[in-house]
Structures are given as structure tokens and as C-alpha cells.
Amino acid sequence: QKEVEQDPGPLSVPEGAIVSLNCTYSNSAFQYFMWYRQYSRKGPELLMYTYSSGNKEDGRFTAQVDKSSKYISLFIRDSQPSDSATYLCAMRPGGSTLGRLYFGRGTQLTVWP
Amino acid sequence: DAGITQSPRHKVTETGTPVTLRCHQTENHRYMYWYRQDPGHGLRLIHYSYGVKDTDKGEVSDGYSVSRSKTEDFLLTLESATSSQTSVYFCAISEPGTSGPPHRDTQYFGPGTRLTVL
């Protein structure tokens, strides 16, 4: 079993829809949680960063972490065609800031006009 | 791409040949990383560096070596390329921080190198 599980999709929604992307994990030591967005043939770019449990909102994006369930989510409101990309969840344990990020496989999202 | 360049951006080579990929950063970040990205596996860490001449193995380091002689450059070498090393390779950088904005210890990625081993 991979330490981070993410449904690869693909997910296809109409413009304006609310999108929900999710990851589950098995390592209770994970403390820092990130969402990266990756456009085709580009490097991943950091979208959201959260520490421990709770919600964080940034414009149309909301990240949620539920450590009791080992479950994280990214919500995209009023989705736009420009949101079409692959979304990768990533996480790491607390303590040292050095070392490996644990990634999900990514969910491919298409928002059609 | 946070002041990170990778070269070459594309390479086709033959099995058994040595290959070196270069990552160059202008951010003066201490930590640098090499990942590979493959369908069905996501991003996997190959090697990382925590300073000049200080490197360590990641989860898929077999067949790869790295060197870091300057803060700004991190080289990934495939000593004898195999078809299983066909992949997209990403370099990432981060700056450690125990206080201040959380983004200080977040990894930022370069544009990637697409390597094909025939």
C-alpha cells in the first residue's frame, strides 16, 4: 500500500462547477500538507500549503485536512478552463524541513467551457 | 519556476551510455532535490542535497549518482542508462526554516527534463 493514495481520475467538469479532489494517507506522522498544480509538460507549482488539521482558503481554492481520518481535500469553486491541470497532493512529517515529500499520483482535471 | 533551470530539456540516448542532467538555481537555496515522474507512480525522490558536497539517497537511487560542487548547481548522472530510466526528471529546491512563512521550507520545482533511453 502506498503511503499516499490519490484517485488519478480523469475528472471532467463544466465551467463553474465545484471540484473536489482528495487524498488519503497512512502515516500519522505527516504534519505538513500541500497541493501542487501541474500543467501539461510543466513542473509542479505550489498551490496550497497547510499545517496540521483545519481549513485554509485562498481565493477560489480551499484546502482541508482531517488528521483523524487521514484525509485531505482541495475544493475549487467556480472552476475555470484555466484550472485544467493535474493536481498533486504532497505531505511530509513534522520536524526536519529536509528530505522527501510524499506525493500522490495526481488527479487529472479538465474543465470544459 | 522559482529561478530554477534544467538542462537539457529533452534528451534521447541509447542504452548503456552515460547521461548527466543539470539543475541550476539562482535563489541561493540550501536544499536541492532530484525527482522522477512516471505514469502510475507520481513523483519519486532520487537523491537530495543539503549543502555543497552533502548529498543523500532518496527512495529510487539505484543507477543514479549526484554531485554538488556549488550551491547553485546539482548534477544527476546516469552512469549507464537503461530503458527503465526513461522518465521526466524534475529538480526542486527549498530553503530550511523553523519560523516565518511556511513557504520557506516548501519545495519549488524546475521545468523538467524529458529523457528517453532507447
gemmi code that builds the backbone of each chain (N, CA, C; Angstrom):
import gemmi

chains = {
    "A": [
        ("GLN", (0.852, -1.194, 0.000), (0.000, 0.000, 0.000), (0.884, 1.239, 0.000)),
        ("LYS", (0.622, 2.150, -0.954), (1.341, 3.404, -0.988), (0.967, 4.232, 0.231)),
        ("GLU", (1.917, 5.063, 0.646), (1.655, 5.879, 1.828), (0.649, 6.962, 1.539)),
        ("VAL", (0.563, 7.412, 0.278), (-0.389, 8.439, -0.108), (-1.180, 7.915, -1.306)),
        ("GLU", (-2.492, 7.899, -1.157), (-3.354, 7.411, -2.230), (-4.150, 8.578, -2.798)),
        ("GLN", (-4.207, 8.622, -4.136), (-4.950, 9.691, -4.814), (-5.554, 9.096, -6.072)),
        ("ASP", (-6.830, 9.294, -6.253), (-7.517, 8.801, -7.438), (-7.014, 9.589, -8.643)),
        ("PRO", (-6.460, 8.896, -9.644), (-5.874, 9.617, -10.786), (-6.885, 10.222, -11.743)),
        ("GLY", (-8.177, 9.876, -11.565), (-9.186, 10.396, -12.479), (-9.123, 9.655, -13.808)),
        ("PRO", (-9.353, 10.299, -14.950), (-9.520, 11.747, -15.081), (-10.888, 12.234, -14.612)),
        ("LEU", (-10.916, 13.522, -14.272), (-12.114, 14.181, -13.822), (-12.440, 15.286, -14.828)),
        ("SER", (-13.669, 15.299, -15.300), (-14.089, 16.272, -16.295), (-15.350, 16.961, -15.802)),
        ("VAL", (-15.320, 18.299, -15.719), (-16.453, 19.052, -15.178), (-16.730, 20.255, -16.068)),
        ("PRO", (-17.958, 20.788, -16.013), (-18.245, 22.004, -16.780), (-17.754, 23.236, -16.038)),
        ("GLU", (-17.490, 24.288, -16.771), (-17.092, 25.555, -16.173), (-18.109, 26.000, -15.139)),
        ("GLY", (-17.608, 26.498, -14.008), (-18.486, 26.944, -12.937), (-18.768, 25.889, -11.889)),
        ("ALA", (-18.419, 24.649, -12.137), (-18.684, 23.576, -11.174), (-17.754, 23.693, -9.969)),
        ("ILE", (-18.187, 23.074, -8.879), (-17.313, 22.919, -7.710), (-16.593, 21.583, -7.855)),
        ("VAL", (-15.282, 21.640, -7.717), (-14.456, 20.449, -7.866), (-13.932, 20.030, -6.499)),
        ("SER", (-13.971, 18.744, -6.248), (-13.429, 18.189, -5.005), (-12.357, 17.165, -5.346)),
        ("LEU", (-11.155, 17.387, -4.855), (-10.034, 16.479, -5.059), (-9.584, 15.973, -3.693)),
        ("ASN", (-9.210, 14.710, -3.632), (-8.944, 14.108, -2.320), (-7.717, 13.216, -2.314)),
        ("CYS", (-7.126, 13.093, -1.141), (-6.045, 12.136, -0.912), (-6.231, 11.517, 0.456)),
        ("THR", (-5.850, 10.278, 0.568), (-5.775, 9.629, 1.873), (-4.341, 9.209, 2.121)),
        ("TYR", (-4.000, 9.064, 3.389), (-2.634, 8.685, 3.719), (-2.637, 7.759, 4.916)),
        ("SER", (-1.514, 7.072, 5.109), (-1.454, 6.071, 6.173), (-0.501, 6.456, 7.305)),
        ("ASN", (0.392, 7.393, 7.073), (1.421, 7.731, 8.053), (0.931, 8.853, 8.968)),
        ("SER", (0.691, 8.514, 10.234), (0.157, 9.507, 11.166), (1.183, 10.582, 11.518)),
        ("ALA", (2.441, 10.412, 11.112), (3.476, 11.413, 11.384), (3.399, 12.609, 10.440)),
        ("PHE", (2.639, 12.489, 9.355), (2.549, 13.613, 8.415), (1.912, 14.815, 9.105)),
        ("GLN", (2.579, 15.959, 8.980), (2.106, 17.178, 9.625), (1.868, 18.319, 8.627)),
        ("TYR", (2.580, 18.287, 7.510), (2.504, 19.368, 6.540), (1.897, 18.823, 5.254)),
        ("PHE", (0.941, 19.559, 4.727), (0.174, 19.075, 3.588), (0.140, 20.144, 2.501)),
        ("MET", (0.382, 19.723, 1.283), (0.468, 20.642, 0.163), (-0.345, 20.141, -1.018)),
        ("TRP", (-0.779, 21.072, -1.810), (-1.356, 20.767, -3.113), (-0.520, 21.494, -4.168)),
        ("TYR", (-0.110, 20.731, -5.164), (0.598, 21.284, -6.302), (-0.287, 21.164, -7.536)),
        ("ARG", (-0.145, 22.133, -8.426), (-0.837, 22.100, -9.717), (0.228, 21.936, -10.785)),
        ("GLN", (-0.028, 21.057, -11.731), (0.943, 20.807, -12.793), (0.250, 20.871, -14.146)),
        ("TYR", (0.602, 21.877, -14.924), (0.101, 21.962, -16.287), (0.912, 21.019, -17.160)),
        ("SER", (0.328, 20.660, -18.290), (0.950, 19.690, -19.181), (2.354, 20.136, -19.577)),
        ("ARG", (3.308, 19.257, -19.412), (4.703, 19.472, -19.788), (5.367, 20.621, -19.017)),
        ("LYS", (4.885, 20.851, -17.803), (5.471, 21.861, -16.924), (5.824, 21.218, -15.584)),
        ("GLY", (6.592, 21.945, -14.775), (6.881, 21.469, -13.433), (5.740, 21.764, -12.487)),
        ("PRO", (5.614, 20.989, -11.400), (4.574, 21.280, -10.405), (4.802, 22.644, -9.765)),
        ("GLU", (3.706, 23.346, -9.501), (3.781, 24.628, -8.803), (2.920, 24.559, -7.549)),
        ("LEU", (3.429, 25.108, -6.465), (2.711, 25.062, -5.199), (1.433, 25.875, -5.275)),
        ("LEU", (0.342, 25.237, -4.850), (-0.964, 25.896, -4.875), (-1.439, 26.235, -3.463)),
        ("MET", (-1.377, 25.262, -2.570), (-1.849, 25.455, -1.206), (-0.903, 24.742, -0.242)),
        ("TYR", (-0.795, 25.295, 0.953), (0.075, 24.731, 1.985), (-0.656, 24.833, 3.315)),
        ("THR", (-0.800, 23.720, 4.017), (-1.451, 23.742, 5.322), (-0.635, 22.941, 6.314)),
        ("TYR", (-0.776, 23.338, 7.557), (-0.100, 22.629, 8.639), (-1.151, 22.029, 9.565)),
        ("SER", (-1.013, 20.750, 9.853), (-1.892, 20.009, 10.756), (-3.332, 20.051, 10.247)),
        ("SER", (-4.297, 19.986, 11.130), (-5.691, 19.896, 10.715), (-6.302, 21.275, 10.512)),
        ("GLY", (-7.430, 21.292, 9.802), (-8.153, 22.543, 9.619), (-8.328, 22.900, 8.166)),
        ("ASN", (-8.851, 24.101, 7.948), (-9.123, 24.599, 6.608), (-8.232, 25.781, 6.295)),
        ("LYS", (-7.973, 25.963, 5.006), (-7.284, 27.152, 4.547), (-7.895, 27.561, 3.225)),
        ("GLU", (-8.201, 28.839, 3.104), (-8.849, 29.335, 1.898), (-7.951, 30.351, 1.212)),
        ("ASP", (-7.910, 30.278, -0.132), (-7.157, 31.245, -0.923), (-7.921, 31.455, -2.221)),
        ("GLY", (-8.704, 32.524, -2.261), (-9.498, 32.794, -3.455), (-10.517, 31.701, -3.696)),
        ("ARG", (-10.468, 31.088, -4.848), (-11.439, 30.038, -5.187), (-11.037, 28.671, -4.628)),
        ("PHE", (-9.896, 28.596, -3.999), (-9.357, 27.318, -3.527), (-9.469, 27.196, -2.011)),
        ("THR", (-9.901, 26.018, -1.560), (-9.950, 25.708, -0.131), (-9.307, 24.351, 0.098)),
        ("ALA", (-8.359, 24.317, 1.024), (-7.719, 23.059, 1.399), (-8.220, 22.662, 2.781)),
        ("GLN", (-8.540, 21.385, 2.927), (-8.998, 20.852, 4.205), (-8.117, 19.673, 4.588)),
        ("VAL", (-7.818, 19.593, 5.878), (-7.064, 18.474, 6.407), (-7.832, 17.891, 7.583)),
        ("ASP", (-8.065, 16.602, 7.550), (-8.693, 15.885, 8.658), (-7.716, 14.806, 9.095)),
        ("LYS", (-6.900, 15.116, 10.092), (-5.874, 14.164, 10.507), (-6.472, 12.946, 11.181)),
        ("SER", (-7.620, 13.097, 11.816), (-8.222, 11.933, 12.481), (-8.620, 10.873, 11.471)),
        ("SER", (-8.998, 11.307, 10.275), (-9.380, 10.380, 9.216), (-8.248, 10.142, 8.222)),
        ("LYS", (-7.142, 10.850, 8.379), (-6.014, 10.777, 7.443), (-6.499, 11.069, 6.020)),
        ("TYR", (-7.112, 12.230, 5.881), (-7.810, 12.568, 4.636), (-7.629, 14.054, 4.386)),
        ("ILE", (-7.195, 14.400, 3.153), (-7.096, 15.811, 2.807), (-7.876, 16.069, 1.531)),
        ("SER", (-8.351, 17.299, 1.398), (-9.174, 17.661, 0.250), (-8.762, 19.021, -0.279)),
        ("LEU", (-9.001, 19.205, -1.557), (-8.864, 20.510, -2.202), (-10.170, 20.771, -2.938)),
        ("PHE", (-10.800, 21.914, -2.628), (-12.018, 22.312, -3.303), (-11.719, 23.507, -4.209)),
        ("ILE", (-12.243, 23.450, -5.397), (-12.125, 24.560, -6.340), (-13.540, 25.047, -6.640)),
        ("ARG", (-13.826, 26.300, -6.277), (-15.144, 26.874, -6.559), (-15.100, 27.590, -7.902)),
        ("ASP", (-16.273, 27.669, -8.553), (-16.379, 28.392, -9.823), (-15.219, 28.013, -10.746)),
        ("SER", (-15.104, 26.746, -11.013), (-13.959, 26.256, -11.786), (-13.919, 26.890, -13.180)),
        ("GLN", (-12.716, 27.092, -13.675), (-12.460, 27.735, -14.954), (-11.670, 26.800, -15.863)),
        ("PRO", (-11.781, 26.983, -17.168), (-10.955, 26.159, -18.073), (-9.472, 26.251, -17.760)),
        ("SER", (-9.032, 27.398, -17.230), (-7.616, 27.559, -16.888), (-7.211, 26.696, -15.677)),
        ("ASP", (-8.183, 26.118, -14.984), (-7.881, 25.197, -13.881), (-7.556, 23.791, -14.389)),
        ("SER", (-7.725, 23.564, -15.665), (-7.424, 22.242, -16.242), (-5.942, 21.936, -16.076)),
        ("ALA", (-5.660, 20.903, -15.320), (-4.281, 20.549, -14.968), (-4.322, 19.247, -14.182)),
        ("THR", (-3.155, 18.782, -13.815), (-3.064, 17.665, -12.877), (-2.762, 18.220, -11.490)),
        ("TYR", (-3.502, 17.762, -10.505), (-3.347, 18.238, -9.127), (-2.721, 17.131, -8.285)),
        ("LEU", (-1.614, 17.471, -7.659), (-0.847, 16.515, -6.860), (-0.939, 16.898, -5.394)),
        ("CYS", (-1.311, 15.943, -4.557), (-1.188, 16.195, -3.136), (0.203, 15.747, -2.688)),
        ("ALA", (0.722, 16.406, -1.662), (2.039, 16.057, -1.129), (2.022, 16.304, 0.373)),
        ("MET", (2.836, 15.587, 1.072), (2.862, 15.740, 2.530), (4.194, 15.274, 3.074)),
        ("ARG", (4.489, 15.700, 4.290), (5.723, 15.260, 4.925), (5.558, 15.298, 6.436)),
        ("PRO", (6.419, 14.558, 7.135), (6.335, 14.565, 8.600), (6.764, 15.913, 9.171)),
        ("GLY", (6.487, 16.120, 10.436), (6.985, 17.283, 11.140), (8.462, 17.146, 11.426)),
        ("GLY", (9.042, 18.129, 12.081), (10.462, 18.069, 12.418), (11.303, 18.693, 11.332)),
        ("SER", (12.310, 17.970, 10.854), (13.238, 18.497, 9.864), (12.528, 18.960, 8.597)),
        ("THR", (13.014, 20.062, 8.055), (12.438, 20.547, 6.805), (13.143, 19.944, 5.605)),
        ("LEU", (14.113, 19.081, 5.859), (14.867, 18.472, 4.775), (14.267, 17.141, 4.404)),
        ("GLY", (14.329, 16.822, 3.124), (14.037, 15.465, 2.734), (12.787, 15.317, 1.914)),
        ("ARG", (12.330, 14.148, 1.925), (11.351, 13.694, 0.959), (9.973, 14.252, 1.211)),
        ("LEU", (9.312, 14.656, 0.126), (7.879, 14.864, 0.122), (7.247, 13.577, -0.384)),
        ("TYR", (6.130, 13.215, 0.200), (5.395, 12.035, -0.224), (4.240, 12.501, -1.094)),
        ("PHE", (4.262, 12.072, -2.351), (3.284, 12.549, -3.314), (2.215, 11.512, -3.611)),
        ("GLY", (1.012, 11.998, -3.880), (0.016, 11.184, -4.539), (0.330, 11.113, -6.025)),
        ("ARG", (-0.375, 10.253, -6.731), (-0.101, 10.075, -8.161), (-0.631, 11.232, -8.999)),
        ("GLY", (-1.493, 12.058, -8.423), (-2.058, 13.175, -9.173), (-3.420, 12.845, -9.751)),
        ("THR", (-4.299, 13.850, -9.790), (-5.621, 13.735, -10.412), (-5.670, 14.690, -11.586)),
        ("GLN", (-5.980, 14.141, -12.761), (-6.064, 14.968, -13.967), (-7.451, 15.577, -14.061)),
        ("LEU", (-7.514, 16.901, -14.101), (-8.778, 17.641, -14.134), (-8.906, 18.384, -15.458)),
        ("THR", (-10.081, 18.266, -16.071), (-10.413, 19.059, -17.252), (-11.690, 19.831, -16.958)),
        ("VAL", (-11.654, 21.141, -17.154), (-12.825, 21.995, -17.013), (-13.191, 22.478, -18.404)),
        ("TRP", (-14.361, 22.089, -18.877), (-14.749, 22.453, -20.245), (-15.720, 23.624, -20.235)),
        ("PRO", (-15.550, 24.492, -21.256), (-16.365, 25.744, -21.291), (-17.839, 25.434, -21.537)),
    ],
    "B": [
        ("ASP", (9.139, 29.447, -12.565), (9.727, 28.246, -11.964), (10.765, 28.593, -10.910)),
        ("ALA", (10.513, 29.640, -10.133), (11.293, 29.977, -8.947), (12.778, 30.051, -9.210)),
        ("GLY", (13.238, 30.567, -10.348), (14.662, 30.715, -10.596), (15.389, 29.405, -10.731)),
        ("ILE", (14.752, 28.409, -11.290), (15.366, 27.103, -11.493), (15.369, 26.784, -12.984)),
        ("THR", (16.515, 26.416, -13.502), (16.598, 25.954, -14.881), (17.168, 24.549, -14.898)),
        ("GLN", (16.729, 23.797, -15.881), (17.225, 22.430, -16.064), (17.723, 22.282, -17.502)),
        ("SER", (18.825, 21.560, -17.644), (19.341, 21.322, -18.989), (19.910, 19.915, -19.090)),
        ("PRO", (19.750, 19.261, -20.261), (18.897, 19.725, -21.354), (17.421, 19.598, -20.995)),
        ("ARG", (16.547, 20.140, -21.780), (15.119, 19.983, -21.541), (14.600, 18.688, -22.151)),
        ("HIS", (15.245, 18.248, -23.198), (14.884, 16.981, -23.839), (16.174, 16.263, -24.224)),
        ("LYS", (16.162, 14.931, -24.062), (17.325, 14.156, -24.484), (16.892, 12.761, -24.863)),
        ("VAL", (17.436, 12.289, -25.967), (17.257, 10.905, -26.391), (18.640, 10.275, -26.426)),
        ("THR", (18.775, 9.133, -25.776), (20.065, 8.478, -25.719), (19.883, 6.975, -25.875)),
        ("GLU", (20.982, 6.281, -25.944), (20.925, 4.828, -26.128), (21.309, 4.116, -24.838)),
        ("THR", (20.780, 2.918, -24.685), (21.093, 2.090, -23.523), (22.601, 1.932, -23.382)),
        ("GLY", (23.063, 2.103, -22.146), (24.478, 1.900, -21.860), (25.320, 3.159, -21.886)),
        ("THR", (24.774, 4.253, -22.367), (25.543, 5.497, -22.419), (25.373, 6.275, -21.119)),
        ("PRO", (26.395, 7.042, -20.739), (26.247, 7.898, -19.557), (25.484, 9.171, -19.912)),
        ("VAL", (24.716, 9.654, -18.953), (23.916, 10.852, -19.162), (24.022, 11.724, -17.913)),
        ("THR", (24.223, 13.016, -18.103), (24.228, 13.954, -16.981), (23.193, 15.041, -17.209)),
        ("LEU", (22.355, 15.225, -16.200), (21.352, 16.287, -16.209), (21.780, 17.349, -15.219)),
        ("ARG", (21.527, 18.592, -15.586), (21.968, 19.696, -14.744), (20.771, 20.491, -14.235)),
        ("CYS", (20.861, 20.875, -12.969), (19.899, 21.772, -12.365), (20.661, 22.998, -11.859)),
        ("HIS", (20.178, 24.167, -12.227), (20.820, 25.410, -11.828), (19.790, 26.321, -11.177)),
        ("GLN", (20.126, 26.887, -10.004), (19.195, 27.774, -9.310), (19.863, 29.114, -9.019)),
        ("THR", (19.027, 30.141, -9.003), (19.532, 31.482, -8.714), (18.994, 32.004, -7.388)),
        ("GLU", (18.358, 31.122, -6.598), (17.703, 31.522, -5.351), (18.595, 31.362, -4.126)),
        ("ASN", (19.771, 30.772, -4.298), (20.683, 30.533, -3.174), (20.050, 29.659, -2.097)),
        ("HIS", (19.154, 28.752, -2.505), (18.536, 27.844, -1.536), (19.508, 26.733, -1.189)),
        ("ARG", (19.470, 26.304, 0.063), (20.429, 25.315, 0.533), (20.122, 23.903, 0.038)),
        ("TYR", (18.826, 23.554, 0.014), (18.470, 22.180, -0.305), (18.076, 22.048, -1.775)),
        ("MET", (18.522, 20.961, -2.387), (18.144, 20.663, -3.760), (17.801, 19.190, -3.865)),
        ("TYR", (16.917, 18.866, -4.808), (16.347, 17.521, -4.928), (16.247, 17.135, -6.407)),
        ("TRP", (16.372, 15.849, -6.653), (16.048, 15.295, -7.959), (14.912, 14.283, -7.802)),
        ("TYR", (13.868, 14.455, -8.620), (12.733, 13.538, -8.665), (12.602, 12.992, -10.085)),
        ("ARG", (11.963, 11.848, -10.191), (11.493, 11.382, -11.472), (9.978, 11.219, -11.408)),
        ("GLN", (9.337, 11.440, -12.552), (7.881, 11.341, -12.603), (7.487, 10.373, -13.705)),
        ("ASP", (6.756, 9.346, -13.319), (6.331, 8.309, -14.253), (4.841, 8.061, -14.091)),
        ("PRO", (4.150, 7.745, -15.185), (2.716, 7.422, -15.084), (2.490, 6.287, -14.093)),
        ("GLY", (1.504, 6.468, -13.235), (1.176, 5.425, -12.270), (2.013, 5.446, -11.011)),
        ("HIS", (3.089, 6.238, -11.005), (3.960, 6.303, -9.820), (4.031, 7.689, -9.217)),
        ("GLY", (3.652, 8.686, -9.951), (3.789, 10.034, -9.438), (5.245, 10.449, -9.352)),
        ("LEU", (5.540, 11.352, -8.437), (6.891, 11.863, -8.244), (7.612, 11.032, -7.195)),
        ("ARG", (8.821, 10.603, -7.532), (9.624, 9.814, -6.598), (11.004, 10.438, -6.447)),
        ("LEU", (11.472, 10.515, -5.213), (12.739, 11.171, -4.921), (13.902, 10.253, -5.255)),
        ("ILE", (14.874, 10.793, -6.001), (16.054, 10.020, -6.391), (17.205, 10.284, -5.425)),
        ("HIS", (17.618, 11.537, -5.329), (18.681, 11.979, -4.425), (18.362, 13.392, -3.982)),
        ("TYR", (18.975, 13.801, -2.884), (18.842, 15.189, -2.477), (20.156, 15.684, -1.882)),
        ("SER", (20.265, 16.989, -1.762), (21.483, 17.611, -1.248), (21.106, 18.643, -0.192)),
        ("TYR", (21.844, 18.632, 0.908), (21.596, 19.601, 1.981), (22.735, 20.592, 2.120)),
        ("GLY", (23.587, 20.647, 1.110), (24.655, 21.631, 1.080), (25.701, 21.199, 0.067)),
        ("VAL", (26.672, 22.090, -0.170), (27.742, 21.751, -1.101), (28.452, 20.496, -0.620)),
        ("LYS", (28.571, 19.544, -1.520), (29.214, 18.239, -1.294), (28.469, 17.348, -0.300)),
        ("ASP", (27.286, 17.752, 0.135), (26.493, 16.934, 1.057), (25.256, 16.419, 0.342)),
        ("THR", (25.228, 15.102, 0.117), (24.105, 14.517, -0.596), (23.654, 13.241, 0.104)),
        ("ASP", (22.437, 12.807, -0.232), (21.927, 11.574, 0.345), (20.944, 10.935, -0.624)),
        ("LYS", (20.681, 9.636, -0.394), (19.821, 8.881, -1.301), (18.355, 9.091, -0.985)),
        ("GLY", (17.538, 9.018, -2.043), (16.099, 9.006, -1.888), (15.566, 7.595, -2.037)),
        ("GLU", (14.315, 7.480, -2.448), (13.674, 6.162, -2.492), (14.006, 5.349, -3.729)),
        ("VAL", (14.495, 5.984, -4.813), (14.793, 5.260, -6.060), (16.169, 5.657, -6.574)),
        ("SER", (17.196, 5.468, -5.775), (18.529, 5.966, -6.102), (19.386, 5.001, -6.927)),
        ("ASP", (19.005, 3.743, -7.016), (19.830, 2.770, -7.746), (20.005, 3.192, -9.201)),
        ("GLY", (21.260, 3.191, -9.674), (21.555, 3.551, -11.058), (21.801, 5.031, -11.272)),
        ("TYR", (21.710, 5.820, -10.190), (21.902, 7.269, -10.273), (22.977, 7.717, -9.281)),
        ("SER", (23.720, 8.743, -9.672), (24.616, 9.409, -8.747), (24.443, 10.910, -8.911)),
        ("VAL", (24.859, 11.659, -7.889), (24.700, 13.108, -7.928), (25.986, 13.770, -7.441)),
        ("SER", (26.105, 15.035, -7.797), (27.206, 15.828, -7.276), (26.761, 17.270, -7.130)),
        ("ARG", (27.322, 17.917, -6.121), (27.014, 19.329, -5.900), (28.299, 20.014, -5.440)),
        ("SER", (28.964, 20.694, -6.374), (30.215, 21.375, -6.077), (29.999, 22.854, -5.810)),
        ("LYS", (28.829, 23.372, -6.189), (28.484, 24.770, -5.940), (27.041, 24.824, -5.450)),
        ("THR", (26.728, 25.842, -4.688), (25.375, 25.981, -4.161), (24.338, 25.963, -5.278)),
        ("GLU", (24.652, 26.587, -6.395), (23.650, 26.780, -7.431), (23.475, 25.604, -8.386)),
        ("ASP", (24.365, 24.630, -8.370), (24.296, 23.541, -9.347), (24.195, 22.168, -8.672)),
        ("PHE", (23.297, 21.355, -9.199), (23.104, 19.993, -8.706), (23.014, 19.105, -9.940)),
        ("LEU", (23.950, 18.180, -10.068), (24.027, 17.325, -11.243), (23.522, 15.925, -10.936)),
        ("LEU", (22.755, 15.365, -11.861), (22.281, 13.988, -11.759), (22.908, 13.202, -12.894)),
        ("THR", (23.587, 12.088, -12.564), (24.251, 11.274, -13.574), (23.681, 9.867, -13.599)),
        ("LEU", (23.360, 9.433, -14.796), (23.011, 8.043, -15.030), (24.272, 7.406, -15.612)),
        ("GLU", (24.935, 6.567, -14.844), (26.245, 6.048, -15.250), (26.157, 5.220, -16.528)),
        ("SER", (25.103, 4.424, -16.640), (24.880, 3.572, -17.808), (23.367, 3.478, -17.985)),
        ("ALA", (22.837, 4.332, -18.848), (21.385, 4.482, -18.938), (20.699, 3.183, -19.364)),
        ("THR", (19.543, 2.948, -18.778), (18.705, 1.797, -19.144), (17.329, 2.301, -19.553)),
        ("SER", (16.579, 1.461, -20.256), (15.253, 1.875, -20.739), (14.316, 2.194, -19.569)),
        ("SER", (14.546, 1.559, -18.413), (13.698, 1.818, -17.244), (13.921, 3.216, -16.670)),
        ("GLN", (14.952, 3.898, -17.128), (15.220, 5.255, -16.673), (14.618, 6.305, -17.606)),
        ("THR", (13.894, 5.860, -18.621), (13.099, 6.775, -19.428), (12.044, 7.399, -18.523)),
        ("SER", (12.047, 8.718, -18.439), (11.186, 9.391, -17.474), (11.285, 10.900, -17.682)),
        ("VAL", (10.502, 11.621, -16.904), (10.655, 13.064, -16.809), (11.310, 13.356, -15.456)),
        ("TYR", (12.400, 14.088, -15.494), (13.180, 14.363, -14.296), (12.978, 15.818, -13.872)),
        ("PHE", (12.645, 15.990, -12.597), (12.439, 17.323, -12.047), (13.440, 17.601, -10.936)),
        ("CYS", (13.961, 18.797, -10.968), (14.770, 19.315, -9.881), (13.870, 20.188, -9.007)),
        ("ALA", (14.130, 20.181, -7.724), (13.400, 21.049, -6.800), (14.385, 21.668, -5.822)),
        ("ILE", (13.984, 22.828, -5.266), (14.821, 23.495, -4.280), (13.966, 23.888, -3.081)),
        ("SER", (14.597, 24.029, -1.935), (13.904, 24.572, -0.772), (14.921, 25.216, 0.149)),
        ("GLU", (14.406, 26.089, 1.014), (15.249, 26.756, 1.986), (14.708, 26.419, 3.354)),
        ("PRO", (15.525, 25.860, 4.231), (15.006, 25.452, 5.532), (14.609, 26.640, 6.387)),
        ("GLY", (13.599, 26.436, 7.194), (13.187, 27.495, 8.090), (12.321, 26.930, 9.187)),
        ("THR", (12.637, 27.232, 10.416), (11.828, 26.741, 11.525), (10.849, 27.789, 11.986)),
        ("SER", (10.944, 28.987, 11.424), (9.982, 30.028, 11.764), (9.734, 30.856, 10.521)),
        ("GLY", (8.788, 31.750, 10.604), (8.490, 32.567, 9.440), (7.504, 31.879, 8.529)),
        ("PRO", (7.325, 32.415, 7.337), (6.309, 31.869, 6.426), (6.573, 30.403, 6.152)),
        ("PRO", (5.544, 29.566, 6.124), (5.746, 28.153, 5.831), (6.335, 27.915, 4.458)),
        ("HIS", (6.150, 28.838, 3.545), (6.684, 28.613, 2.219), (8.205, 28.510, 2.217)),
        ("ARG", (8.852, 28.944, 3.286), (10.307, 28.887, 3.312), (10.807, 27.455, 3.248)),
        ("ASP", (10.045, 26.498, 3.739), (10.559, 25.127, 3.685), (9.823, 24.303, 2.646)),
        ("THR", (9.162, 24.959, 1.733), (8.431, 24.269, 0.687), (9.317, 24.075, -0.529)),
        ("GLN", (9.111, 22.972, -1.199), (9.913, 22.675, -2.381), (9.298, 23.313, -3.623)),
        ("TYR", (10.158, 23.941, -4.426), (9.756, 24.559, -5.675), (10.462, 23.841, -6.814)),
        ("PHE", (9.715, 23.600, -7.866), (10.176, 22.713, -8.929), (10.620, 23.455, -10.187)),
        ("GLY", (11.592, 22.864, -10.876), (12.017, 23.335, -12.174), (11.100, 22.835, -13.273)),
        ("PRO", (11.425, 23.172, -14.536), (10.538, 22.833, -15.652), (10.632, 21.389, -16.122)),
        ("GLY", (11.648, 20.650, -15.702), (11.744, 19.239, -16.051), (12.634, 18.965, -17.255)),
        ("THR", (13.167, 17.747, -17.279), (13.922, 17.219, -18.419), (13.274, 15.912, -18.843)),
        ("ARG", (12.919, 15.849, -20.110), (12.300, 14.625, -20.643), (13.393, 13.764, -21.251)),
        ("LEU", (13.648, 12.611, -20.630), (14.720, 11.716, -21.060), (14.140, 10.432, -21.634)),
        ("THR", (14.592, 10.084, -22.823), (14.199, 8.823, -23.455), (15.447, 7.992, -23.671)),
        ("VAL", (15.421, 6.766, -23.179), (16.541, 5.832, -23.353), (16.080, 4.708, -24.271)),
        ("LEU", (16.697, 4.639, -25.440), (16.290, 3.646, -26.443), (17.047, 2.333, -26.290)),
    ],
}
model = gemmi.Model(1)
for chain_id, residues in chains.items():
    chain = gemmi.Chain(chain_id)
    for i, (resn, *xyz) in enumerate(residues, 1):
        res = gemmi.Residue()
        res.name, res.seqid = resn, gemmi.SeqId(i, " ")
        for name, pos in zip(("N", "CA", "C"), xyz):
            atom = gemmi.Atom()
            atom.name, atom.element = name, gemmi.Element(name[0])
            atom.pos, atom.b_iso = gemmi.Position(*pos), 0.0
            res.add_atom(atom)
        chain.add_residue(res)
    model.add_chain(chain)
structure = gemmi.Structure()
structure.add_model(model)
structure.setup_entities()
